[in-house]
Amino acid sequence: MHTLLRAGLLAATTALVLPALAQTANGKKELVAKIVALQQPGVEALARDLTVQPAMQLMQQAGQALQRLPTERREAVARDVEADLRKYADETVPLVSARAIKLAPATVGPMLEERLSEDELRQIIAMLESPTVRKYQAMTGEMQKLLVEKLVADSKAEVEPRVQKLQQTIARRLAPPAAPAASGNGTAPAKK
């Protein structure tokens, strides 16, 4: 009789606990999905920055190469390079953004689900939906741009000479070795 009673209690407890656990897991998944959706603009910005970074490096290299072109060709080539870079960005940024948005739930979602409680997830959602936080997030790009402009202006005098010195050092390292001075007997001059 005790065994039958225990089995009945176990079955009743299981019937009550398992649906609650499933509901908690589903509730957590829904909260995580909402956080990932709220973070979509940040994911898109990350994808854009990641995609545009190589183009910016190429643009800097092209700018240096343009200086070596004859003046009459420089402007036309600069326009063509700028058009190529814009085309790359227009075609590639949406592609990478779409992939980032697709990957975010499967990569970030499990970490959020594992490390945060339902209550913590709700708190994050409340914060992300806050009008003040949204306003702040909308300003971050402008704040970063302003800081970068001021930082570049403030440190330019100290950084530019260092960059030039680095370029010269690298150019010397990459230059072919100088031919030894010729002496009448075919041997290198003796060191003093």
Secondary structure, DSSP 8 states (H G I E B T S, - for coil): -HHHHHHHHHHHHHHHHHHHHHHHHHHHHHHHHHHHHHTHHHHHHHHHHHHHHHHHHHHHHHHHHHTTS-HHHHHHHHHHHHHHHHHHHHHHHHHHHHHHHHHHHHHHHHHHHHHS-HHHHHHHHHHHH-HHHHHHHHHHHHHHHHHHHHHHHHHHHHHHHHHHHHHHHHHHHHS--------TTSS-----
